[in-house]
Amino acid sequence: MAQSAERGEMSETGESGYQVLARKYRPNTFADVVGQDAMVRTLKNAFAADRIAQAFIMTGIRGTGKTSTARIIAKGMNCIGADGTGGPTTEPCGKCEHCVAIAEGRHVDVLEMDAASNTGIDDIRSQVLESVAYAPSSARFKVYIIDEVHMLSKSAFNALLKTLEEPPAHVKFIFATTEIRKVPVTVLSRCQRFDLRRIEPEEMIAMLRRIADAEGGEISDEALALLVRASEGSARDATSLLDQAMSQGVGETTAENVRAMLGLADRGRVLDLFEMVLKGDAAAALTELSAQYADGADPMAVLRDLAEVCHWVSVIKITPEAAEDPTVPPDERDRGREMAEALVMPVLTRMWQMLLKALDEVSQAPNAMMAAEMAIIRLTHVSELPTPGDLVRQMKNAPPPAPVTPSGPGGGGAQAPGTSPMGHSAPQPSAPMGSSGGPMAALQTSPETALQHYASFDHVIELIVAHRDIALQIEVERNLRLVKYAPGLIEFEPTPDAPPDFPQRLGAALQRWTGNRWAVIVVNEGGAPTIDEARNATAQALEAEAMTHPLVQAVLESFPQARIAEIRTQAEIAAEAAVEALPEVEDEWDPFEET
């Protein structure tokens, strides 16, 4: 057995005899598992009560111990102890033949299958279904460990379902996945699920320190903090980065070594750059960016660090206790608190959105440094602009401009009451007082009585809309400049673009709908603006009035390409706010509710 173990060690380490830290310090017992106390406690209780599930599924991000935990469970279920008389345990001895064989990946009754490369139904059939009915050769249980189980095809999952629902007593399944949502619910419902969470920074730093001390490596606390931050909660990533950092050279591995290794900028310098951007000092910000680039910092990494600082300061502003981050040095925590107190949330959220857009631009730009510099220039320029809240306050305090009288026939007068200086909506035609009626109703009454339903031209428009003649409605609104109207008489001046047969078609349609003849007369002059012209004139007048506002002029001076997109009245804004503020309607009475 000692010889076989020695051969297994040589197969893992290779001829050089070196074994990477991520494998050397892989957990072998539940006591070695870091940051998953809830799962370990549940499994220990299940083993102690002899309530071991038939199937487990482990989910979580990369490197949190899913496959390692599966192997520990397999060892615990098959461990017989050093004396050969033990039973299932959460503390496998690591010395019996089953523990050693499982640790070396050569146990005949513990099958490890990678679903990423064995996705089909034939793989499941040949590696699982055809052997599941046979008793284990030497172990207590036959254990199937399927890694990245979400990669299995639909047919493979379906083939596995029946066996998974009613497995033989000697069979256990352990699944591992990073994409739990891709696993069918029918499979999840047959498994005991464990969610392996990201490892907390304090626990990760302690783990890396133990490994570094065991390896005789010297590394500073700040360097460990950088490694933990870069690992994003993955123990395997953190251990691999530690392995790389300890290979930097003789002596203590410093934070500067780790930053150079990861292509990161000094966090203190990132905070300096953050402050320069918020102060609007574009020259100093560009100089600092160039200096960090010359020192080996990646432009994308610098922008990512700026986004991280923006998020960190925003969180501190909402929850001050977030500043107590063990991966951040004390002096940087103090700077974060000061920034959170000095900055307002609208500025931080605006910077966050712009940094996200800048990251996307830099990733697609042919020259990352040029794109990063343009992003910094844009950020420093925007830092001097007021927030939306400041703009609203300035608008409220600004004196209203002089009323603008639009030119042209049918132009309006002074500003309508109840509207803001930024503009107001065009008045809509008043609703008709009568009903449109139809041909059958008109035939039953005299022409004079029937046409009384159309006392104004608005009623004619309503009649056209009621009959859904969209083409005629558009022509009336665009081409008819009304001169005179009476029930049964329409005298108008056509626009130059009016079709020649427009009057005939309008008269025929009105006669067809009302059952009475209409006199549609064309004249050469004297017509009022068309409905469309009136609308446009009002909108143009409102826009011209808005353009005279000092705040609008200041915005257009700073952003020459900007345009007024929409003009809304204070009444409309108040109406919308009132609708949003309406109380929720209570649910209707439930006949089954207890009284």
HUFENWO-V209056 format. One record per run of one state. SS is the DSSP state (H for helix, E for strand, C for the rest). FROM is the first residue (numbers start at 1). LEN is the number of residues. Records with the same first field share a line. If there is no record, write none. Layout:
SS->FROM-LEN ; FROM-LEN
This chain:
C->1-1 ; 14-7 ; 25-5 ; 33-4 ; 49-6 ; 60-6 ; 79-18 ; 104-6 ; 115-6 ; 130-12 ; 148-1 ; 152-2 ; 166-5 ; 178-2 ; 183-2 ; 189-3 ; 196-5 ; 216-3 ; 220-1 ; 232-3 ; 246-7 ; 254-1 ; 263-4 ; 280-2 ; 295-4 ; 319-1 ; 324-6 ; 343-2 ; 365-3 ; 383-5 ; 398-22 ; 421-2 ; 424-15 ; 444-3 ; 452-5 ; 467-3 ; 487-2 ; 495-7 ; 515-4 ; 524-7 ; 548-2 ; 559-11 ; 581-15
H->2-12 ; 21-4 ; 30-3 ; 37-12 ; 66-13 ; 97-7 ; 121-9 ; 149-3 ; 154-12 ; 180-3 ; 185-4 ; 201-15 ; 221-11 ; 235-11 ; 255-8 ; 267-13 ; 282-13 ; 299-20 ; 320-4 ; 330-13 ; 345-20 ; 368-15 ; 388-10 ; 439-5 ; 447-5 ; 457-10 ; 470-10 ; 502-13 ; 531-17 ; 550-9 ; 570-11
E->55-5 ; 110-5 ; 142-6 ; 171-7 ; 192-4 ; 219-1 ; 253-1 ; 420-1 ; 423-1 ; 480-7 ; 489-6 ; 519-5
